[in-house]
Each structure stands twice: as structure tokens, then as C-alpha cells.
Amino acid sequence: MKCSQFKGFTLLELMMTIAVSAIVVSLAAPSFNGLIASSRLTGAINAFVADYNFARSEAIKRELPVTICKRNTAGTDCDNADDWDEAGWIVFVDEDSDGVVDAGVDEVIRINEPLENNLTISSSRAANRITVDTSGFTRSYNATFTFCDSRGANQAKARILSVTGRLRNRVSSDAALSC
């Protein structure tokens, strides 16, 4: 009867593999954290842009003004005391374009929760609301919305809203962003 020879790793080979793996993971972790932060920031921007585009399409479809504003804690009305990121925002049909949810008249059609993970939104004009008219224009509501996270102004992104209703990315050749 033949005795089979066992094959496997020695303790030294196993220790070397673990050491190399630890080095590779420690080098990859900071860039992975940056990827997660960028994804969260992009998600917040996409939520805001999606709600704006929804409001614009609803205003045109319903032939009634639609307003986006900073929401109260219940999500039933506007509250201008908080920031966009701390309060979240609501989208509602604003029949009289006054920026206030009138009970029994105006309909709240979308509610967005406050942002998490130290994300912030600031407006260049301290805009408390955006009202889109039936032609898709945002007359008198032009502003730049800056989205920041804990990484600061170097990683900030902005969206510029014009009075014609166009929402566009702010390009890197523009002036530096502030958070």
C-alpha cells in the first residue's frame, strides 16, 4: 500500500498571502470610500433633478403651475426656515402660484425626505421655492443649486436653473464652488 503525500500551503506561504492581501486592501479602501461618497452625491443630485423634471412635465401636462419647495416635517406644506437638505422638499400643484399648499385646492404630488450622510444643498439666491408655469418656464426663479458633502468644495457639483426652465450642469471652467 502506497502512502499518499499531502499537498497544501505551509504556514509561511499562508502568512505571506495574508500580508499581501492586507496591503492591497489598505491601498484600495480610500478610493472605495471616495467612490461611495461620489455615488451618494450623485444620487442626491439625481433625486433633485428628477423631481424638478417631474414638476416641469406635470405643469405642462396639467396646464397648472407646479411648485417645488422646502417641506415642513410632516411633508404637507412649505417651510422656508430649514435648508433644502435638512427639510427635503415637496412637489405640488400650485393653482394660484403663491408657493403655499392651499388645503382642498392644491395637491401634493411628490415628497422627498431630508438628505443623509452629511450632504448639503445650497442655493445662490436663497431660493425657497421653484414654480414652473404651464409653458415649462421658471420665471423669476433662476438660481444655482450647489451639492456638497464632507469632502468640501473640491468635490462639489452644481446645477444651474434658468428662467426658461433649463436645468444644466455647471461646468468646471466656471468660478469655484463654495460649500
N, C-alpha and C positions, 0 to 999 in steps of 0.2 A: 504494500500500500504506500502510495506516494503522499507525502505531506505537502499541501499547497502553501505557497508563500503568500503572506498577507501583504497587500499593497495599500498605501494610504499616505496621508500627509504626516510629516514629522511636526513636532511642536514648534520648531524653529520656522518652518515654512508657513505654518498657520499664523504665527505671530507677525511675520513679515507681511502677509496678505492683509491682516487686520490693520497694521500700521499704514500701509499704502492706501487702503480704503479710507482710513480716518483723514489722511492728508487730502485726498481728492474731495471728500465730503466737506471739509472745512474750507476749501477753496471755492466750492460751488454754492455754499449756503448764502453768502452775502448777495450774490447775483440773483439767487432764487427769491430772496426777500424783496429785492428791488422789482422783480417780475410780479410778485404778488401785489406790491404797493401800486405799481402801474396799472395792473388789472382792476384794482378797486377804484382807482381814479377814473379810468376809462368807463367803468360801469356806472359811476355817478354821473358822468357827462352824458352817457348814452340814455340814462333814465330821464335826465332833464330835457335833452334834445327830443326824445321820443314823445314826452308829454307836450312839448311845445308844438311839434309837428301834428300830434293828435288834436290839440286845441285849434290849430290853424285849419285842419281839414274839417273839424266839426263846425267851425264858424262858417265856412263856405257851404258845407252840406246843409246845415240847419237854417242858413241865412239869418243868423243871430250872432251877436258878439259873444266871444268866449274869453274868459279871463283866467290867467294863472296867477296865484298869489301865495304868499307865505301863509300857512294854515295855522289855525288855533289847535290846541291839544286834542280836541275832540274830532278834528278834521271836518268840521261843518261850516266854517266861516274863515274869513281872512283875519290875520293877526299881524300887524306891522311891527310889533315890539321885538320879535325874535328875528334871527337871521334865517336865510333860506336853508342853510344846512341844519340848524338846530330845530327848526319847526317842521321842515318838509314843506310841501306845497299841495294845493288843490287846483283842479281844473273844473270850472263850472260855466254853465251857460248864463251869461250876464245880460239879460234882456235890456236893461236900461244903461248899461256901460258905466255903472258907478263904482265898480270894484268891490261891491258888498253883496254877499249872498242874501237875497231877499226871500224870506220864508214864503213858501207857497207859489213863488214866481220863478226863481232861479233854481237850476238843477245842478247839483254836484255830480260830475260825471267821472272824475278820477281823483284818487287820494294817494299822495306819495309820502311815505314815512320819512322821519329825520334821517340824515346821513350818519353812518357809523364810521369807526376806525379813524378818527381824527381828520376826516375830510371836511373841507370848508368851501363855501361858495360866497363870493363877494361880488357886488355889482358896482360898476364905475359911477353910476348916477344914484346910488342908494335906491334903486328901483324896488318898490314894494309889490308891484304887480305888472303884468303884461296883459293888455287887452288886444285881442285880434278881432278886427272888424270883418264884415261879411265878404269883403274882397280879399282877405288874407293879409292885409296891411296891419302894422302895429303903430299907427300914428302916435307920435309923441312918446313912444316907449323904446327908443333906441338906447342901447347900453352894451357894455362889455361884461360878461359874466366870467369870473376867474375861479377856477377849481384848483385847490391846493390840498396837499397832505403834509405829513410830518417832515417830508424831505425838503420843503421850502420852495422858494420862488424858482429855483433852477429846474425843478421838475413840474412846475405849474403848467396848466393848459387853460386856454380861454376860448370862449365863443362870443362872437360879435353879432348883436341883433340890430338890424337896421330898420328904419321906419317903413320900408317896403315889405317887411316881414321875412327878409332873408336872414338866416342864421348861418354864419360861416365860421370856420376855424380861424384863429388868429395865427398868422404865420410868424416864423422865428425872426424875420427881418424887422418886425415891429419892435417898438420900445420894450424894455424888460418888464416882466410882470411883477407885481408885488402881492405878497400874501399877508 
